[in-house]
Amino acid sequence: MTVKMSVVITDSDLNAYLDGELDPVQAVAVAASAWNSPTASAKLRAYRHQATGLQALFTNILDEPVPARLTRITRSHDRAKHTVVK
């Protein structure tokens, strides 16, 4: 007798799989689900295509330096976080 277990894979699971955010056991479960489900497989291909497109669009922006005004804001925020008020 063969018992099939059905595992519900969400869109969040598929995205986490693509982003490499799952532990190895979860990643295998998602990959198996995508392999066995035409719907999950199609979603995974669509998300992968979308991620590739977004990466191509924004790669140059990610390489730009952070504007000085934003760096100043984050530094002042960091200092305020560590200031002890007596």
KAURBEL-V72157 format. One record per pair of residues at least 12 apart in sequence whose C-alpha atoms are under 7 Angstrom apart, sorted by the first residue. I is the first residue (numbers start at 1). J is the second residue. Records with the same first field share a line. If there is no record, write none. Layout:
I = J / J
//
This chain:
9 = 30
14 = 30 / 44
18 = 48
//
